[in-house]
Amino acid sequence: MTDRLLYLAVVAIWGTTWIMIKFQIGVVPPEVSVAYRFAIAALFMFAWVAVRRLPLRFSPRDHLFIALQGALIFSTNFVLFYLAAVSLSTGLLAVVFSTASIMTLLLTAVLKRQRLSARTALGALLGCSGIALVFWPEIAAFSLGSGAGLGLLLSLGGTLSFSLGGLVAARNQAAGLSVRGSTAWAMAYGTLLLNLFVVLRGADFTFDPAFAYVGSLLYLAVFGSVIAFACYFALLARIGAERSAYATVLFPIVALTISTLFEGYHWSAIALIGVPLILAGNLLVLAKPRTGAFRASGG
């Protein structure tokens, strides 16, 4: 599969998963729903790896990095976003998550002690300005006790967790680890961490048999987790963490369209300005100096 097809698959699937998260909120505690999601996803991924006879053995040191990847991407990231979904529309959650591209570039610059280019700095400024405009009412009246304000803080934390996890995943692929094999283990480690968190928090492993909950859970586990993350981590292995973050540029548009149609999301005047600024910032940060964003590759 070419890089372009991998990219389109991630955009299409992740653009539709946000509305599914809404059906997970209610009867079952968020951390329990995420644990169910990645328990199912891990089983599917291990089965896929077994059928394809892909490597599953890694050194103890590699397992530590795989576990860190699981903690950041398949645990912390999603719990924070599920909690944020209680008070924010799914379209806005996707918009906040789109800043992962900017966060990834900034984190890479800090960790590698690289100076930011003028283009990257301008893109980051545009992205942050866009977020400020979209959430200005919540920022102006920010309080940890207010639903929208707390939702914004939680979703930013989830985005940071994902960006850090993407860098760890890129490290794992650079070390030559099997994409699907390491992902299967990362999902398993994330599930174990979630179960530990549920036990320590004293939450109950309840379950909602309603069709909306079960259907959205399966969609999120199989499509949103197994298929989309397999495509995303394949992109990481091929083109790196920074350029893979292109996948976060377009799917917010899909999510916002769905949110507008099915959640009644109202586009305010400042949101109409802020959202394009966020997307423009992402594009500017990720733009290559030369023409062509992807290389064609088969497989």
Secondary structure, 3 states (H helix, E strand, C coil): CCHHHHHHHHHHHHHHHHHHHHCCCCCCCHHHHHHHHHHHHHHHHHHHHHHHCCCCCCCHHHHHHHHHHHHHHHHHHHHHHHHHCCCCCHHHHHHHHCCHHHHHHHHHHHHCCCCCCHHHHHHHHHHHHHHHHHCHHHHHCCCCCCHHHHHHHHHHHHHHHHHHHHHHHHHHHHCCCCHHHHHHHHHHHHHHHHHHHHHHHCCCCCCCCCHHHHHHHHHHHHHHHHHHHHHHHHHHHHHHHHHHCCHHHHHHHHHHHHHHHHCCCCCCHHHHHHHHHHHHHHHHHHCCCCCCCCCCCCC
